[in-house]
Amino acid sequence: MAHGTPAAMTSTPRAYGGGVSEKRRRPDAKCPLRPGDPCTLCQVNVTGPQDCGLVYLIMDDPEAREAWAENRRLQREHQRAS
């Protein structure tokens, strides 16, 4: 990728374009711990939610995962009531 090119932009060659390429936007990764928010790559050496240490810690610990799920349920109920 060229320096200064946004990470979410890639160059994809056309099947029959004689080397001509078009810009395609990759989908933004969503943070599974903050629904609706994009993955902000807030930790060093992380490429997305798939290798995020925080996501791993929460999802791997049954108590933390249940507390996170309960918090999500309460947030959804609050949004429905509004």
VOBA-1610 file (N, C-alpha, C; in pm, whole numbers, padded with zeros to 5 digits, always signed):
BEGIN
Met+00086-00117+00000Met+00000+00000+00000Met+00090+00123+00000Ala+00058+00221-00080Ala+00136+00342-00090Ala+00124+00423+00038His+00234+00494+00070His+00233+00578+00189His+00128+00688+00173Gly+00047+00709+00273Gly-00055+00812+00268Gly-00190+00763+00219Thr-00196+00638+00174Thr-00323+00582+00129Thr-00399+00531+00250Pro-00526+00566+00266Pro-00603+00517+00382Pro-00604+00365+00385Ala-00594+00309+00505Ala-00588+00164+00522Ala-00714+00095+00470Ala-00827+00165+00470Ala-00952+00104+00428Ala-00968+00104+00276Met-00874+00161+00203Met-00883+00164+00057Met-00783+00064-00001Thr-00827-00013-00095Thr-00739-00107-00162Thr-00753-00089-00312Ser-00654-00132-00383Ser-00659-00126-00528Ser-00686-00266-00580Thr-00791-00282-00659Thr-00830-00414-00708Thr-00823-00413-00860Pro-00742-00502-00920Pro-00734-00503-01066Pro-00862-00554-01128Arg-00898-00499-01242Arg-01014-00545-01315Arg-00977-00671-01392Ala-01076-00755-01416Ala-01050-00882-01486Ala-00999-00857-01627Tyr-01055-00764-01700Tyr-01017-00738-01838Tyr-00991-00589-01858Gly-00905-00532-01778Gly-00883-00389-01788Gly-00744-00351-01831Gly-00662-00447-01870Gly-00527-00413-01911Gly-00447-00347-01801Gly-00463-00393-01677Gly-00388-00338-01565Gly-00455-00218-01499Val-00569-00177-01549Val-00641-00065-01489Val-00702-00113-01358Ser-00695-00032-01257Ser-00752-00073-01128Ser-00857+00027-01082Glu-00942-00019-00996Glu-01045+00067-00938Glu-01031+00061-00787Lys-01073+00165-00721Lys-01067+00170-00575Lys-01191+00104-00517Arg-01172+00016-00421Arg-01282-00048-00349Arg-01260-00027-00202Arg-01365+00001-00131Arg-01356+00023+00013Arg-01385-00107+00085Arg-01293-00146+00173Arg-01315-00263+00257Arg-01412-00226+00368Pro-01494-00321+00412Pro-01586-00290+00522Pro-01508-00260+00650Asp-01558-00166+00728Asp-01496-00133+00855Asp-01531-00240+00957Ala-01431-00284+01031Ala-01454-00383+01136Ala-01529-00317+01250Lys-01626-00387+01306Lys-01705-00337+01418Lys-01652-00396+01549Cys-01652-00318+01652Cys-01609-00365+01783Cys-01721-00450+01844Pro-01693-00575+01877Pro-01798-00658+01937Pro-01832-00618+02080Leu-01745-00543+02146Leu-01771-00502+02283Leu-01848-00371+02291Arg-01841-00290+02185Arg-01914-00163+02178Arg-02000-00166+02053Pro-02116-00229+02058Pro-02200-00243+01939Pro-02228-00109+01871Gly-02214-00109+01740Gly-02238+00011+01662Gly-02113+00095+01641Asp-02009+00071+01719Asp-01885+00147+01705Asp-01786+00069+01620Pro-01707+00139+01541Pro-01605+00069+01463Pro-01490+00027+01553Cys-01415-00071+01509Cys-01292-00109+01579Cys-01194+00005+01558Thr-01147+00064+01666Thr-01057+00179+01656Thr-00911+00139+01663Leu-00885+00009+01665Leu-00747-00040+01673Leu-00675+00027+01789Cys-00740+00026+01904Cys-00691+00101+02019Cys-00571+00036+02088Gln-00534-00082+02047Gln-00417-00148+02104Gln-00310-00165+01997Val-00185-00160+02040Val-00072-00174+01948Val-00072-00314+01886Asn-00037-00323+01759Asn-00024-00449+01685Asn-00156-00523+01668Val-00267-00454+01671Val-00397-00516+01651Val-00447-00478+01512Thr-00500-00576+01439Thr-00550-00549+01305Thr-00702-00544+01300Gly-00767-00578+01410Gly-00913-00577+01417Gly-00960-00658+01535Pro-01091-00678+01548Pro-01145-00752+01662Pro-01094-00895+01671Gln-01056-00953+01557Gln-01013-01093+01556Gln-00885-01116+01637Asp-00801-01015+01656Asp-00680-01035+01735Asp-00667-00930+01847Cys-00779-00878+01892Cys-00781-00781+02000Cys-00773-00854+02134Gly-00677-00815+02216Gly-00660-00878+02346Gly-00778-00856+02439Leu-00837-00736+02434Leu-00952-00707+02521Leu-01072-00793+02483Val-01099-00807+02355Val-01210-00892+02310Val-01185-01035+02355Tyr-01062-01082+02340Tyr-01028-01218+02383Tyr-01052-01235+02533Leu-01004-01140+02613Leu-01020-01153+02758Leu-01167-01157+02799Ile-01249-01070+02742Ile-01391-01067+02779Ile-01463-01193+02731Met-01438-01233+02609Met-01509-01348+02552Met-01460-01482+02607Asp-01337-01485+02657Asp-01282-01610+02709Asp-01318-01634+02856Asp-01351-01529+02930Asp-01384-01540+03072Asp-01536-01549+03087Pro-01589-01664+03132Pro-01735-01680+03141Pro-01804-01573+03226Glu-01744-01533+03338Glu-01807-01431+03423Glu-01807-01295+03355Ala-01695-01257+03294Ala-01687-01129+03225Ala-01780-01127+03104Arg-01788-01239+03034Arg-01876-01246+02918Arg-02023-01232+02959Glu-02061-01296+03068Glu-02199-01287+03116Glu-02230-01145+03164Ala-02135-01080+03233Ala-02155-00942+03277Ala-02170-00850+03155Trp-02089-00871+03052Trp-02099-00791+02930Trp-02234-00814+02862Ala-02277-00941+02855Ala-02405-00974+02792Ala-02522-00911+02871Glu-02515-00915+03002Glu-02620-00855+03085Glu-02625-00704+03062Asn-02510-00641+03055Asn-02505-00498+03029Asn-02567-00465+02893Arg-02541-00545+02792Arg-02602-00526+02659Arg-02753-00540+02665Arg-02800-00642+02739Arg-02945-00661+02753Arg-03010-00539+02817Leu-02948-00486+02923Leu-03002-00368+02990Leu-03002-00246+02898Gln-02896-00231+02819Gln-02891-00118+02724Gln-03000-00130+02620Arg-03022-00250+02567Arg-03128-00270+02467Arg-03266-00241+02525Glu-03290-00286+02650Glu-03417-00260+02715Glu-03438-00111+02736His-03333-00042+02774His-03341+00103+02795His-03370+00174+02663Gln-03309+00130+02554Gln-03333+00191+02423Gln-03477+00167+02376Arg-03528+00049+02402Arg-03667+00017+02362Arg-03766+00101+02441Ala-03736+00126+02568Ala-03825+00204+02654Ala-03825+00352+02617Ser-03719+00397+02554Ser-03710+00541+02518Ser-03796+00578+02401
//
